[in-house]
Amino acid sequence: MSTPSGLDLAHLLPPTTLTRLAQDWLAEDVTNFDPAGMCVGAGPQTATLLCKEPGSVLAGVPFFNAVFGVLGCQVDWLYPEGAELGPEQVTRVAVVHGPACNILQGERSALNCLARASGIATRGRQLASVARKAAWKGSVAGTRKTTPGFRVVEKYAMLVGGVATHRCDLSSLVMLKDNHVWACGGIAQAVQDVRRVCGFSSKIEVECRSEDEGREAARAGADIVMLDNFTPQTLHTVARTLKQDFPTVLIEASGGITPETLSAFFSPSVDIISLGCITQGCPVVDFSLKIQCPQRSHSGTARRENGIPCGTVDDHGITTVPSGPPTARRDFAF
């Protein structure tokens, strides 16, 4: 599925990684018996995925597919990943087909992925829009403040939302924070030591609390200087002077920046602005998965659930699901 950028981000995720994650999530939820699953049995069923928050950005499709793929279910998506859902109060997003017990076993794990990823993508899209409207040319980025065991989902969601992931783990970028510098004995020594082992293949970033520390880091060979917890006014002054003296060094602003204050940090001398709130405290999107209801009203019309047709059942017990948008497409889970 392609995002508005035209890139199919799902190809970033190896099938083996998706399968392993899905199996781990399901094992956490179903450790032994599933009495409720026994109750519903393995007869074929259809469930509709509903989004109840207009304007949300859909993200997390590969993880949703992986959960149901492991369970032998099939997912038909009515919207592509990265689409903005709504404006209806309730939007039909996808349809899941499979054994009843398997759909219900995968329901919560799949919804958790989609809700969390879509919330992050929605916030990311909003922040990227603020930067675009201000004509700022730098990168809005996330941080490593992610949920343990769920980082790949959250980093992926940032990309769907249109913001940068920053480093994905400790090996993808060398970041020397204050604790590293203090434990090592100084900025120059820390940069020298890590450069010896990471060579040309990794960039080095140093967290700095003053202009003097930023200059020391740049002179030592840092690729990125992070100006941490600066006020916007001080940031603009320090970033400008550092850029004048070290034009190839990237300048990052971080610390205490919120969606409300983001625009105050935009500057031609600032290349990156990172915000922990892209993941921390980010609202999730309200999705639900509803098994199609077989009951008909006395008038012969189908029942509705949350304002959405539940589907009708013919004399052969076959459920007819209401059709989706004209652009509906089918993606099979692996």
C-alpha positions as CSV (number, residue, x, y, z in Angstrom):
1,M,0.0,0.0,0.0
2,S,1.4,3.4,-0.9
3,T,1.4,6.5,1.2
4,P,0.7,10.0,-0.3
5,S,4.4,10.2,-0.9
6,G,4.1,7.4,-3.4
7,L,6.4,5.1,-1.5
8,D,5.2,1.7,-0.4
9,L,6.6,1.8,3.2
10,A,5.4,-1.8,3.9
11,H,8.5,-3.0,2.0
12,L,10.7,-1.7,4.8
13,L,9.4,-4.5,7.0
14,P,10.8,-8.0,6.4
15,P,8.0,-10.7,6.4
16,T,10.0,-12.6,9.0
17,T,10.0,-9.6,11.4
18,L,6.3,-9.1,11.0
19,T,5.5,-12.8,11.6
20,R,7.7,-12.9,14.7
21,L,6.1,-9.8,16.1
22,A,2.6,-11.1,15.4
23,Q,3.4,-14.4,17.0
24,D,4.8,-12.7,20.1
25,W,1.8,-10.5,20.5
26,L,-0.6,-13.4,20.1
27,A,1.3,-15.5,22.5
28,E,1.0,-12.8,25.1
29,D,-2.7,-12.7,24.7
30,V,-3.5,-16.4,24.3
31,T,-1.0,-18.3,26.6
32,N,-3.1,-21.4,27.1
33,F,-6.8,-22.0,26.6
34,D,-9.3,-19.7,24.9
35,P,-12.7,-20.6,26.3
36,A,-14.5,-17.8,24.6
37,G,-13.0,-18.9,21.3
38,M,-14.3,-22.4,21.9
39,C,-17.7,-20.9,22.4
40,V,-17.8,-19.3,19.0
41,G,-16.2,-22.1,17.1
42,A,-14.3,-22.0,13.8
43,G,-17.2,-21.3,11.4
44,P,-16.4,-18.7,8.7
45,Q,-17.2,-15.2,9.7
46,T,-16.8,-11.6,8.4
47,A,-15.9,-8.7,10.6
48,T,-15.8,-5.0,9.7
49,L,-13.1,-2.6,10.9
50,L,-14.5,0.7,11.9
51,C,-12.7,4.0,12.6
52,K,-14.7,6.4,14.9
53,E,-12.4,9.4,14.7
54,P,-12.8,11.6,11.6
55,G,-9.6,13.0,10.2
56,S,-7.3,10.3,11.5
57,V,-4.4,9.0,9.4
58,L,-4.5,5.2,8.8
59,A,-1.2,3.5,9.7
60,G,-0.1,0.1,10.9
61,V,-1.6,-1.9,8.0
62,P,1.3,-4.4,7.7
63,F,1.1,-5.3,11.4
64,F,-2.7,-5.7,11.3
65,N,-2.3,-8.0,8.2
66,A,0.5,-10.0,10.0
67,V,-1.6,-10.7,13.0
68,F,-4.5,-12.0,11.0
69,G,-2.1,-13.7,8.5
70,V,-0.7,-15.8,11.3
71,L,-4.2,-16.8,12.2
72,G,-5.2,-17.8,8.6
73,C,-7.5,-14.8,8.1
74,Q,-7.8,-12.5,5.1
75,V,-8.0,-8.7,5.1
76,D,-9.7,-6.6,2.4
77,W,-8.7,-2.9,2.8
78,L,-11.1,-0.2,1.7
79,Y,-8.5,2.6,2.1
80,P,-4.7,2.7,1.5
81,E,-2.3,3.2,4.3
82,G,-1.6,6.9,4.9
83,A,-5.1,7.9,3.9
84,E,-7.0,10.5,6.0
85,L,-10.2,8.8,7.2
86,G,-13.5,10.6,7.4
87,P,-15.2,13.0,7.5
88,E,-18.0,10.6,8.6
89,Q,-18.3,9.9,12.3
90,V,-17.8,6.2,11.6
91,T,-15.8,5.0,8.6
92,R,-15.6,1.4,7.3
93,V,-11.9,0.8,6.8
94,A,-11.5,-2.9,6.1
95,V,-13.2,-6.3,6.2
96,V,-11.6,-9.4,7.8
97,H,-12.6,-12.9,6.7
98,G,-11.8,-16.1,8.6
99,P,-12.8,-18.6,11.3
100,A,-14.7,-16.9,14.0
101,C,-12.4,-17.9,16.9
102,N,-9.4,-16.8,14.9
103,I,-10.8,-13.4,14.1
104,L,-11.5,-12.9,17.8
105,Q,-8.1,-14.1,18.9
106,G,-6.4,-11.6,16.7
107,E,-8.8,-8.7,17.3
108,R,-7.1,-7.0,20.3
109,S,-3.5,-7.3,19.1
110,A,-4.4,-6.1,15.6
111,L,-6.4,-3.2,16.9
112,N,-3.7,-2.2,19.4
113,C,-1.2,-1.9,16.6
114,L,-3.6,0.1,14.3
115,A,-4.8,2.4,17.1
116,R,-1.3,3.3,18.3
117,A,0.3,3.6,14.8
118,S,-2.6,5.7,13.5
119,G,-2.4,8.0,16.5
120,I,1.3,8.6,15.9
121,A,0.9,9.0,12.1
122,T,-2.0,11.5,12.7
123,R,0.2,13.6,15.1
124,G,3.1,13.3,12.7
125,R,1.0,14.5,9.7
126,Q,-0.2,17.5,11.8
127,L,3.4,18.5,12.7
128,A,4.7,18.0,9.2
129,S,1.8,20.2,8.0
130,V,2.8,23.0,10.4
131,A,6.4,22.9,9.0
132,R,5.3,22.8,5.4
133,K,2.9,25.8,5.8
134,A,5.8,27.8,7.4
135,A,8.0,26.9,4.5
136,W,10.6,25.5,6.9
137,K,13.0,23.2,5.0
138,G,14.3,21.1,8.0
139,S,13.1,17.8,9.3
140,V,10.6,17.2,12.1
141,A,11.8,14.0,13.9
142,G,10.7,11.6,16.6
143,T,12.9,10.3,19.4
144,R,13.9,7.0,21.0
145,K,11.1,7.6,23.6
146,T,9.1,4.6,22.4
147,T,7.2,1.8,24.0
148,P,9.5,-1.2,24.8
149,G,8.8,-4.0,22.4
150,F,6.7,-1.8,20.1
151,R,9.4,0.5,18.6
152,V,9.2,-0.8,15.1
153,V,5.5,-0.1,15.0
154,E,6.0,3.4,16.3
155,K,8.9,4.3,14.1
156,Y,7.1,3.0,11.1
157,A,4.1,5.1,12.0
158,M,6.3,8.2,12.0
159,L,7.2,7.6,8.4
160,V,3.6,7.1,7.4
161,G,2.8,10.4,9.1
162,G,5.6,12.1,7.2
163,V,8.1,12.8,9.9
164,A,11.6,11.5,10.4
165,T,12.3,8.6,12.7
166,H,15.6,9.9,14.0
167,R,17.8,7.0,15.2
168,C,16.0,3.6,15.4
169,D,18.4,2.1,17.9
170,L,21.7,2.8,19.5
171,S,23.7,1.5,16.5
172,S,22.0,3.5,13.8
173,L,23.5,6.9,15.0
174,V,26.1,7.6,17.7
175,M,24.5,10.1,20.1
176,L,26.7,11.3,22.9
177,K,24.4,12.7,25.6
178,D,25.4,14.5,28.8
179,N,25.9,11.2,30.7
180,H,28.2,9.9,28.1
181,V,30.3,13.0,28.1
182,W,30.5,13.2,31.9
183,A,31.4,9.5,32.2
184,C,34.0,9.8,29.4
185,G,35.7,13.0,30.7
186,G,34.7,15.5,28.0
187,I,33.2,16.1,24.6
188,A,36.4,15.9,22.6
189,Q,37.5,12.6,24.2
190,A,34.1,11.1,23.7
191,V,33.9,12.0,20.0
192,Q,37.5,10.8,19.5
193,D,36.7,7.4,21.1
194,V,33.5,6.7,19.2
195,R,35.0,7.8,15.9
196,R,37.7,5.2,16.3
197,V,35.1,2.4,16.4
198,C,32.3,3.7,14.1
199,G,34.6,4.9,11.4
200,F,33.1,6.6,8.3
201,S,29.8,4.7,8.3
202,S,28.0,6.4,11.2
203,K,27.3,10.0,12.1
204,I,28.1,11.3,15.5
205,E,25.7,13.7,17.4
206,V,26.5,15.5,20.6
207,E,24.0,16.9,23.1
208,C,25.1,20.4,24.0
209,R,23.8,22.8,26.7
210,S,25.6,25.9,25.6
211,E,27.3,27.6,22.6
212,D,30.7,26.7,24.0
213,E,29.8,23.0,24.1
214,G,28.4,23.2,20.6
215,R,31.7,24.7,19.4
216,E,33.7,22.0,21.2
217,A,31.6,19.3,19.6
218,A,31.9,20.8,16.1
219,R,35.7,21.2,16.5
220,A,36.0,17.6,17.7
221,G,34.4,16.4,14.5
222,A,30.7,15.9,15.4
223,D,28.4,15.7,12.5
224,I,25.3,16.9,14.4
225,V,25.1,19.4,17.3
226,M,22.0,19.1,19.4
227,L,21.1,22.3,21.2
228,D,19.1,20.9,24.1
229,N,16.5,22.8,26.1
230,F,17.2,26.2,24.6
231,T,14.6,28.9,24.4
232,P,13.6,29.8,20.9
233,Q,15.4,33.2,21.1
234,T,18.6,31.7,22.3
235,L,18.4,28.8,19.9
236,H,18.2,31.1,16.9
237,T,21.2,33.1,18.0
238,V,23.4,30.1,18.8
239,A,22.4,28.1,15.8
240,R,23.1,31.0,13.5
241,T,26.6,31.6,14.9
242,L,27.5,27.9,14.8
243,K,26.3,27.6,11.2
244,Q,28.5,30.6,10.2
245,D,31.6,28.9,11.7
246,F,30.8,25.3,11.0
247,P,28.6,25.3,7.9
248,T,28.6,21.5,7.3
249,V,27.5,20.7,10.9
250,L,23.8,19.9,11.2
251,I,22.0,21.7,14.1
252,E,19.2,19.9,16.0
253,A,16.8,21.6,18.4
254,S,15.3,19.4,21.1
255,G,13.9,19.4,24.6
256,G,10.5,20.6,25.8
257,I,9.2,21.3,22.3
258,T,5.5,20.7,21.8
259,P,3.0,20.9,18.9
260,E,1.9,24.3,20.2
261,T,5.5,25.7,20.3
262,L,7.0,24.0,17.3
263,S,6.7,26.9,14.9
264,A,8.7,29.1,17.3
265,F,11.8,26.9,16.7
266,F,11.8,27.2,12.9
267,S,15.0,28.8,11.6
268,P,17.1,28.6,8.5
269,S,20.0,27.6,10.8
270,V,18.1,24.7,12.4
271,D,18.1,21.5,10.4
272,I,16.2,19.1,12.7
273,I,13.6,19.6,15.4
274,S,12.9,16.5,17.5
275,L,9.9,16.0,19.7
276,G,9.3,13.2,22.2
277,C,5.5,14.0,22.2
278,I,5.2,12.3,18.8
279,T,5.1,9.0,20.7
280,Q,4.9,10.0,24.4
281,G,1.4,11.0,25.4
282,C,0.1,10.7,21.9
283,P,-3.6,9.9,21.7
284,V,-4.6,6.6,20.0
285,V,-7.2,6.4,17.3
286,D,-10.5,4.6,18.2
287,F,-10.9,1.6,16.0
288,S,-13.3,-1.4,16.6
289,L,-13.8,-4.7,14.8
290,K,-17.4,-5.9,14.6
291,I,-18.5,-9.4,13.5
292,Q,-21.3,-9.0,10.9
293,C,-24.7,-9.4,12.5
294,P,-27.0,-12.0,10.9
295,Q,-30.3,-10.6,12.3
296,R,-32.7,-8.8,10.1
297,S,-35.3,-6.3,11.2
298,H,-39.0,-7.0,10.6
299,S,-38.9,-4.7,7.6
300,G,-36.3,-7.0,6.0
301,T,-33.6,-4.4,6.1
302,A,-30.2,-5.1,7.7
303,R,-29.5,-4.1,11.3
304,R,-27.0,-1.4,11.8
305,E,-24.1,-1.3,14.3
306,N,-22.6,2.2,15.2
307,G,-24.4,3.6,12.2
308,I,-22.8,1.0,9.8
309,P,-24.8,-1.8,8.1
310,C,-24.0,-5.1,9.8
311,G,-24.7,-7.0,6.6
312,T,-27.5,-9.3,5.6
313,V,-27.7,-13.1,5.6
314,D,-29.4,-14.9,2.7
315,D,-31.3,-18.2,2.9
316,H,-28.0,-20.1,2.5
317,G,-26.4,-18.4,5.5
318,I,-24.1,-16.3,3.4
319,T,-23.3,-12.8,4.7
320,T,-23.4,-9.9,2.3
321,V,-21.1,-7.1,3.4
322,P,-22.0,-3.5,2.2
323,S,-19.7,-2.4,-0.5
324,G,-16.9,0.1,0.2
325,P,-15.6,3.1,-1.8
326,P,-15.1,2.8,-5.5
327,T,-11.3,2.7,-4.9
328,A,-11.5,-0.3,-2.6
329,R,-8.7,-2.8,-3.1
330,R,-7.8,-6.2,-1.7
331,D,-4.6,-7.0,0.1
332,F,-4.1,-10.5,1.3
333,A,-2.4,-11.2,4.5
334,F,0.7,-13.3,4.3
